[in-house]
Amino acid sequence: MSSAKRQLPPSIASPQDLTALILELREYARWSSRVAVKKQLRLKHSSDPPAISRTAKELLQSWLAKRTVSEKSLDELIAALEDFKTKAPSLTITLATMPPNSLRQTIVAWCRDNIAADVLVTFQFNNAVLGGLGVRYGSHMFDWSFRRIILENRGKFPEVLRRV
């Protein structure tokens, strides 16, 4: 995960997803380290590797394709992911309800195609927005909620109701 190519799998959309991935890899690294020590001491090592997600397996395979499996290489991967997490742009999208997975994936793909390939997207929900959405990026807040539109046009609301 070099800084030149900071591309995440689509299943890693938010900082929380990235944290979960890092925790999985740390557990795998601890297991790998214990197995390496047992091999050096010529002790029997019968423990199975910890269960990790498909995303973690694919990331490990691509990372270790050019490196040997070692405590150092696993630590480098974890450090690269930690660094990525602190430097990647991040935005928060607030909706009236939590969107289905397919919509979240579509939004994340759009953000990565149009904003930044390494953007991390967090979803929140707040039923007070009534509909539409809010987007927060750093200290900037963009509000495209129905609530804001209704409140901005509250003087026109009785006129609209009379025409209905």
RATA-V137307 format. One line per field, one symbol per residue. phi: phi as a letter, one per 40 degrees, with the letter a starting at -180 (. if undefined). psi: psi as a letter, one per 30 degrees, with the letter a starting at -180 (. if undefined). burial: 1 if it has 24 or more other C-alpha atoms within 12 Angstrom, else 0. A space follows every 50 residues. Layout:
phi: ???
psi: ???
burial: ???
//
This chain:
phi: .cccbbbbcdcbbbdccccccccccccccccccccccccccfccbbcccc cbcccccccccccccbbccacccccccccccccdccbccbbbbbbcbccc dccdcccccccccbbacbcbbbbbbacccgigabbbbgccbbbbccdccc ccbccccccccccc
psi: ilfeiikllffjeleeeeeeeeeeeeeeeeeeeeeeeeeeghlkjgklll klleeeeeeeeeefeglljleeeeeeeeeeeeeeeffkkklkkklelkll eeeeeeeeeeefefdkfgkkkkklkjfffflalkkkjbgkkkjhleeeee efgfffeeeeeef.
burial: 10000011111111101111111111011011001000000000000000 00001100110010000000101111110111011001111111100000 00010011101100001111111000001001111000000000100000 00000000000000
//
